[in-house]
Amino acid sequence: MGKKTLVLGASDNPSRYSYMAINRLRAHGHEVIAIGNKKGKVGDVEIITERPEMDDIDTITLYLNPNNQKPYYDYISSLKPRRIIFNPGTENDELERKMAPKGTNTLEACTLVMLSVGQY
């Protein structure tokens, strides 16, 4: 069973890691919600700019630098994800500290590597 994953910082630019992650997550059977700063599409996944309410997000994988994460803190918290993956360049001690009391597992890792070695 796939893990419902929010890709935060999604892009429809094929050279971006978030683009690659969306494709690989789908190839591994995971449901993907993609939020970016502009609308677009990656395969069968629409990139949205809104922040929809959801209560069944397993994983948030971040592709935003720490400064660009700040406007999303309350939204991320409201989703109550089981885990957050801080991809290279997105590491954020402040957000990790905010999520710890909520029981959210935080990882400084690479979604692409985790998928390729079967640890997602």
C-alpha positions in Angstrom: 0.0 0.0 0.0 1.4 3.4 -1.0 2.0 6.2 1.4 0.0 9.4 0.7 2.8 12.0 0.2 2.7 15.8 -0.1 5.5 17.2 -2.2 6.0 20.7 -0.9 7.9 22.9 -3.3 6.8 21.0 -6.4 7.9 22.1 -9.9 7.0 21.0 -13.4 10.6 21.7 -14.5 12.2 18.3 -15.4 15.6 19.3 -14.0 14.2 19.9 -10.5 14.5 17.2 -7.9 10.9 17.7 -6.8 9.8 16.8 -10.4 11.9 13.6 -10.3 10.5 12.8 -6.8 6.9 13.1 -8.0 7.6 10.7 -10.9 9.4 8.2 -8.8 6.8 8.3 -6.0 4.1 7.6 -8.6 6.2 4.8 -10.1 6.4 3.2 -6.7 2.6 3.4 -6.3 2.3 6.3 -3.8 -0.5 8.8 -4.0 1.0 12.3 -4.5 -0.3 15.8 -3.7 2.0 18.4 -5.1 2.0 22.0 -3.9 4.2 24.6 -5.7 4.3 28.3 -6.3 2.8 28.0 -9.7 0.3 25.5 -11.3 1.6 22.8 -13.6 1.6 19.1 -14.1 4.0 16.2 -13.6 2.8 13.0 -15.2 -0.7 12.4 -13.8 -0.1 14.8 -10.8 -1.5 18.4 -10.9 0.6 20.9 -9.1 -1.6 23.2 -7.1 -0.9 26.5 -5.3 -3.7 26.1 -2.7 -3.3 24.6 0.7 -6.2 22.0 0.9 -7.2 20.5 4.2 -6.2 16.8 4.4 -6.2 14.4 7.3 -4.5 11.4 5.8 -1.0 12.6 4.8 1.6 10.0 5.7 4.7 11.9 4.5 5.6 15.5 3.6 8.8 15.7 1.5 10.2 19.2 1.4 11.8 20.9 -1.6 11.8 24.4 -0.1 14.7 26.2 1.5 14.1 26.9 5.3 13.1 30.6 4.6 10.5 29.5 2.1 9.2 26.9 4.6 8.2 29.5 7.2 4.8 30.5 5.6 3.9 26.8 5.6 4.6 26.0 9.3 1.0 26.2 10.4 -0.2 24.3 7.4 2.4 21.6 7.8 1.4 21.3 11.5 -2.3 21.1 10.7 -1.8 18.1 8.4 -0.4 16.0 11.2 2.0 14.0 9.0 3.6 10.8 10.3 6.9 12.0 9.0 8.7 14.9 7.2 11.6 14.3 4.9 14.0 17.3 4.7 15.8 16.8 1.4 19.3 18.2 0.9 19.2 21.9 1.2 15.9 22.0 3.1 17.2 21.1 6.6 15.5 23.2 9.2 16.1 22.8 12.9 13.3 25.2 13.8 10.6 23.3 12.0 12.0 20.0 13.3 11.6 21.4 16.9 8.1 22.6 16.2 7.0 19.1 14.9 8.7 17.0 17.6 6.0 17.5 20.3 3.4 16.4 17.8 5.1 13.0 17.4 6.1 13.7 13.8 9.2 11.7 12.7 11.7 14.0 10.9 14.4 12.8 8.6 17.3 14.6 6.9 17.4 12.4 3.9 16.8 12.2 0.2 13.5 11.0 -1.1 15.0 9.8 -4.3 17.7 7.7 -2.5 15.1 6.3 -0.1 12.9 5.2 -2.9 15.9 3.7 -4.9 17.0 1.6 -1.9 13.6 0.5 -0.7 13.6 2.5 2.5 10.7 4.8 1.7 
